[in-house]
Amino acid sequence: MKLKKHLSLTFCSVLFVSIVGCKPYSATAQMASTTTVTEEQMYRPNFHFTPQKSWMNDPNGMFFANGIYHLFYQYYPDGNVWGPMHWGHAISKDMIKWEEKPIAIYPDKDKYIFSGSAVVDSNNTSGLKKGAIDPIIAIYTLHDMTKEKEGKLDIEQQDLAYSNDNGFTWEKFEAGNPVIKNPGIRDFRDPKVTWDDTHKQWIMVLAAQDKAQFYKSKNLKNWEYLSDFGKNIGAHGGVWECPDFFQMKVEGSNETKWVLIQSLNPGGANGGSGTQYFIGDFDGTTFTLDTNFSQRVAEKKAIWLDYGKDNYAGVTWSNIPKADGRKLFIGWMSNWDYGQQVPTLGWRGSNTIAREIKLVKNGDNYSLKSNPVREINNYITKTSKVKLLKGSGTLSLVSEGKIDLAKAIVNFKMTNLKQDSYTFTLSNNIGESLSFGINNTDGYLFVDRSKSGKIDFSEKFAATMTKAILDGNQKEASFKIILDKTSIEIFYNDGEKVITEIFFPNQPFTALSVSSNSEMELTNLEINQLNIN
């Protein structure tokens, strides 16, 4: 995608419940200790991927081959803000521990390498195979800065590069670029390619300003325009970007549907960048919304993949083996509203945790659920469990002691919910806090980072509370929470709703509590310590 011009810590085992008092918080509190703590120590994620230096945004070109997950990403190696775009590269055997590799694709003078995708061409449909290894074909947007400066419309086209060593080195397809010329559209980018096994063709979806466009090909080099989708459908608060399009089975059945994931900026669920999705059918030419899903979109204006402010431009991995069968997703964990101002200087940008997406059906309604990939559980080193916690007021769930809140998974279920608010608070000993929970009076989940530490780098960072609207009052609720030093990812009711947000405290959060005026019942509380080195 392109940047718009309009643009060691501990906590104790969960073995007791106590009533604690409240005290005023200061959003501008400073570190009480005189010990020098580096930016690296304070803010470098423990297990979410971020480059060692400089600027990163959208994930690109993700594929799986020979036991390795490849992640490419928009990267500017010479600064900590957006600049001439390259494709950075990282690899992993499990999507949790990442190894940064050399830059994969470099821009030419004034011709930036924007977002795109990569596929394993196992049948050599492209004819670009050299040797015994299946070629990897990357199709990306080439953005012409010279034309942009001249005020022209046709500044973006779709180009191809290929690799014959499983994605470690690349050649640009000089003989045939562009594979898709610009049709006279100012924002024409972010091609996502997939194999349509039903119709035996390569399918490309790309963003064309306020809609998605579909193309087909037999050889990945010659593309035929098929159709448009999305004009006046869903959220349109900004330019559409970074689409993804794939077929999925409905959980527990042999029924299949097609899913279109569509990011846009601005216009997200809670401001700035956001990602919506659509579910329907594809006849090889045209994508048509499911009737009930269309009605829901009309009523709600958009159905969001993540309601937090910090999950954008996410797409899925290609070439996942059928024996695995998962649809695996990762996003950029930031927001164009403030991504270039966050208080890290050596690097900026990180990814969400890798997630498995599932398509579920409830009655006649289809929806997506997202949850962390199961591989993260391999890094749990110890666990504290409590079967039942009951009480009202403020209950201390975690205080300083034995498990590090900067790398943890917290699971619990709430039962017998009343028409009240239930607020969970991460806090430190200098009065900073991050609050989240469920308002069961007005029917929404929330995250409030207005007291979370450094917030004054952008007026948009903490100006509003993040909300995810629920369907009426809840009788019970389950939560899975991933914590990594400066991020929280909340998966509600098995991933039915997701909220992802970043934060920057002046000291680490070391305590977790919950408060409500009503009696609370937490069951199966489980706090897992992660060790990912």
N, C-alpha and C positions, 0 to 999 in steps of 0.2 A: 504494500500500500504506500501511499504518499502522505507525508505530513501536510496537513492543510495550512494554507496561509491564513485562512480565516480560522484561523485556528484559536570464673565458671559459675553458673547459675543453678539454683536448686529449688525444689519444693517438696513438701513432706507427703508421706503416704496418706491416702484418704481413709482415715480410721476414726474420725470424730466429727461431730457437728457442734459448732459453737455459735453464739449470737454475738455479733460484733457491731460496733457503732459506726456511724458515718462521719466523715470529715470533709470539709471543702477541698476541692481539687484546684490546682493551678495548671492551666494549659501551657504556661511559659516557665514552669519550674525547671531549674538547672540542676546539674549533677552536684550532689553534696560532697562527693569525694574529690580529693585533689589528684587521685591517681589518673594518669593519662590513659584514656581508652581510645584506641584507633577506630577510624571509620570501618575498617575491615572487621574488627572485633564486634562492633556494635551492630552493623547493618548487613554484612555479607550473609546471605541465607545459608543455612546449614545443609539443605538438601534440594532446594529449588535451583534449577540451572540459571546462572547468570555469567556473562563473560568475565574474564579476569580483569579486563579494562575496557573502557569506552562505552559507546552507545549501542543498545540493542532494542529492536521492537519486534514486529510480527514473526512468528514461526513460519517457515517455508519448507516445501519440498521433502516432507517427512516420508520415509519409507523404511521397510524392514527387509534385511537380507543377511543370510549366513549367520543368524543368531545375533545380529546387531541392529538396534534402532538408530536410525540416522535422523538428526534434527538439524535443519538449516534455519537461518534466521536473518532478518534485516539487520545489517551491522555497519557501523561507521567507525573504523579503527583509529581515527585520528582526532576524536573529540568525544565529549560526553553529552552532546546534543545531536539531533538529527543532522545528517550530512550526506555526502555522496554514498549511495547505498551499495554495499557488497552483500554476498551471501556468506555469513559466518557458518561454522560447522561444529557440531558436537555429536558424540556417539555414546551409546549406553547398551549394556546387556539386559537391563531391566527397567529402564525409564526412570530410575531413582538416582543412581550414581552416574554422573555425566563426566565425560572427558572432552575437553575442548581441543579441536583440531585446527590446522591451518585454514585460512580463508579459502573457500571453495571457488567462488566466481567473483571476478573483479570487474568493476565498471571500466568502460572506455572513457575518453575525455568527454565530459558533459553528457554522458549517456549512462544513467544510473540503472542498477539491476534491482528492480522492485520485486514484490512478492510473486510467488508462483507455486508450482507443485512438481513432484517427481514421481515417476512410475518405473517399475521393473518391466522391461519389454521382453518377457520370457520367450515369446515366439518370434522375436526379431522382426516385428511388423515394420519397424522403421528402416531396416536394412543397415543400421549403424553399428552392428556387432563387429568387433575385431577380436579374434581369439576365442577362448572357451567360455568367457564370462558373459552372462546376459547383460545387455546394455541398460544403463539407467538413463531415462530421458527426462530432462527438466525443461519445463516451459514456464517462462517468467515474463513479466512486463519490462520492456526496455523504455525508460523514460528519457526523452530528449530535452535536456535543459536549455539548449540553444533555441529550440523551437518555442519552449515555454517563455523564455525572455523576449522572444519576438511576438508574443501574444497569439500564437497559432493554436488551433484546436487539436490537430493531429499529433500530439506530443507523445502518445503512448501506443505501443504496438506489442505483439506477443512474439517473443523469440524463443529459440530452442538451443539447449546445450546438452551434451551427452557425455557419459562416463563409461569406460570399459574396465574399471577397476573397483566396482561397487561403490562409486560415489566419492572417492578420495581425490581424484583429479578429474578435470572437466575440459572439454573442448566446445567452443561455440560453433554452432552450425552455420558457418560463414556462407556456405553455398546456397542456403535456402531461407535465411531470415529476411524479413519477418515471416513466420508461419501464418500469422493473421495480421493483416494491415489494419490501420485505424480507419473506421468508417466515417470519421468526422465528429467524434464524441470526445469531449474534453477529459472526462474521467472514464478510462477504458482499460481495466487492469485486473490483476490478481487471478490468473487462470488456475482453476483446479481441475485436474484430469483424473478420470476413473474409467475402468473397463466396465462396460455395460454388458454383462454376460447374457442377459435375456435377449438383447437385440444384436449381440455380437459386433460391437462397435466401441471405439473410444469415444467418451463423452467429455466435453469441456464445458464448465460453467465459468463465466467471468462477470465482473461487475461493470455495468455500463451506466454510471451516474445514479439513476434512480430506479434501476431494475437489474435483473440478472439476464444474461444471454446464454443460450445453449448452442453448442456446435458439435459436429460429429466428424470422425475420421477413421480410416482403416489403417493408416500408417504413421500417425502422430505428426506428420509433416504437412499434409494437405487437409484443410479443414473446411467444412460446409456449415454455414449458418442454418440453424433450425428454428428457433423461436425465442421470444422474450417472456419473462415472468416478473410480476411484482409492481408494476406501475400502479400507484394508488392502493396498494395492498400492504398491510403491515405498517411498521414505523418508518417514517420518512423525515425525521428531524435533521438529517444530514445526508452525505453521500454514502451510497452503498459500497461496501468493500469486502474483500476476502471471503468469497462464498465457498461453500463445500456442498457436494451433491452425491448422494449414495443411496443404495437400496439396502433395506434392513428387514429381517424377520421380526414379527411381533413376538415378544416373549411368550413362551408356552404354546406356540402355534406354528403352523406352516405358512401363515399369511404374511405377505410382504408389502411394504410401502416404501416410497421414496421420501427422503429427507433432504431439505435444503436448509443449510445453515447460512445465515446472512448477517454479517457485521455491518454497522453503520456508525459514522461519526460526523457531528454530534447526534444526539437524539436517543441515547441509551436509557435504560429503565430508570436510572437515578442520576442522569446527567452525563454529558460527555460521551465517551465511547461505550458501545454495547453490542450484544449479539442476540439476534432473534432467530427463530427457526420456523419452518413450514413443513407440513406433512401432507402427502398426496400421492398421485399416481403419475407414471411417465410411460408414454406409448412409443418411445423411441424418438419422438419429435417434440412433444409438448408436455410440460409439467402442469398438472391440474390439481388444485387443492381438494383434499377430502371435504365433503359437504359440511360435516359437523365441525371440522377444524376451521373451515372458512367462516362459519358463524361465530366461533370463538374469537377469531382474529378480528372480525368486524366489531364485536362487543368490547374487546379489551385493547384494540388497536395494535397489539403485538403480543406474541408469546415469547418469553425470554429464556435463553439457555442458562443465564446466570444473572442474578439481580444486583450483584455487587458492582462497584465502580471499577474493579480492577481485573477483568477478564475480557480481553479483546482480541479480535483477529484470529481466534482459534480455529484450527482445522484438524483433520484426522490423518493417521498414518495409512499409507498404501502398502499392499503386498503382505498383510498379516495372514499367516497360514490358515487354511480352513480348519485345521485341527485345533487352532486357538479360537478362531471365530469371533473375537471381540472387535468392536469398533472403538478405537483408541484415539483420544483427543488431547490436545494441549493448547493453551492460549498464552498471550502476552499479559503478564500480571502488572498492568499499569493502565493509564488513561491519558489521552492526548490533552485533557484539561490541565494536567500538571506534570506529566511524565518527564519533561525536560527541566523541571525545577526541583525534583525531589532531592533531599539533602544528602546525596552521595556524590562525590566529585570524581573518584577514580573510575567508577562505572555507573551506568544507569540502565535499568531494565532487567527483568527476570521473567521466568515462565511460571505458570500455574503448576500444580502437581498434575502429572498425567492422569487422565480419567477414562473410565469405561462408560460409554453411552449405551443405553438400552432403550428400545422402543416398546412401550407398554400400552395396553388398551384397557380402559375402565368403562364398561358399558359400551357406548358407541364412540367414545372419545379416545383419541390417540395422543400420547405425549412422550417426551423424552425424560429419562432419568439419568443423572450423572453421579458417579462415585469414584473415589480414588482407586487407582489400579491396585490389585491385590498384592503386587510385588512389594509394596511398602511395608506389609506386615512381616516380611523377612528381616526387617531391621529393628524389630521390637526386642529390647533387651531385658525389660522387667515391667511388671504390671501391678497396679494397685486396684483392688476391686471392693465394692460395697454393694450388697444386694438391694438395700433399701435405706434411703435417707428421708426423714420427715421433719417438718418444722415450718415456722413462719418467721417473718422478719428478714434477717440476713443470715444465711448459713455459709460457713467457711468450708469450701470443698477442698481447697489446696492452699497451704501456706508454705513458707520457705522450709526446705528440708532435704528431700531425697530424690526428686525427679525434676528434670529441667524443662520448664515451660517453653523454652525456646526451641524445642524439638520434641513434640509430643502429639499423641492422638488421644482425644477425649471422646468417649462414647457414653451416652445415657439415654434413658427414656423417662418422660414425664407422664404421669397418669393422674386421673381425676382433676384435670385442669378446670379452673374456675374462670368466670368472666372477669379477668384481672390481668395485670402485667407481671411478667416473670423476667427479671433482668440479671444476666450473668455479667460479671465484671472481672476483667484482667487488670491487675494493678501492681504498682511498685511502691517502694518505701519513700518516694518523694511526692506522692500524691497524684501521679498520672494514672490514667485508666482508659481502657477500651471496653465499651459496654455493648452487649448484644442480647438477643432473646426473642420473646414472643409477647406481643400485646394482644391478649385474647379478648379484650373488650372491643377493640376496633378491627381486629382480625388481620394482623400483619406480623411478619418477622422484621427485625431491625438490627442495624449496627450503627453505633454512635462513636466516632473517633474524635470528637471535638475536644476531649481532654487527654488525648493519647500521647502528647509530647510535642514534637516539632510539627506545627501545622501552619505556621505563618509564611512558608515559602510560596503558598498559593492561596488566594482567597476562595478558590473552588474546592480545595482539598477536604475541608471539614465543615463547610457552610451549612450542609443539610444532612439530616439523618437518612441513611439508606433504608428503604422499605421494600418488602416483598409481600404483596397482598395475598391473603389466604382465602379459601372458600368457606367463609363463616367461622364461627367459634369452634375451636378444636377441643376434643375430649381428652386426647392424648397426643404426644409428640415424641419423635425420636431425633437425636442429634448425633452426628459424627463431626468432629472439629479437628482440623489439621492445623497445628501451630508451628511456625518456623521463624522465630526471631522477630521478623518484621512483617509477617503476614498471617491472616486467618482465613481459612476456607471452611465454610459451614455447609454441611450436607444434611438437609432436613427431610425427615420421613423417607429414608432410603434414596435420597437424591431427587426427590420430587421438586424441591426448590433448593437453589444453591446461591450462596453469597460469598464473594471473594473480595477481600480488601487488604491493603497494605497500611502500615503505620510506622512511626519513627519515634519511639520513646527516648528520653534522655538517659534512662537506666532501664535494664531489662524488666519485663513483667515477671513477677515471682509468685503471685497469689491469684487465686480464682475463687469467687464467691457467687452466690445467687441470692436474690432478694425478691420478696413479694409481700403484699398485705395479707394474702390468703395462705392457707396451709399448702405446702409444697410436698409432693411425693416424687422422688427421683429413684428409679429402679435400675439395676444393672449398671451402676456407675463404674466405668473402667477407664483408668488413666494409664496410657502406655508410653514408656520412655523409648525414644528412638536413638540409635547410635549409627550414624552414617558418616564414615570417614573416607 
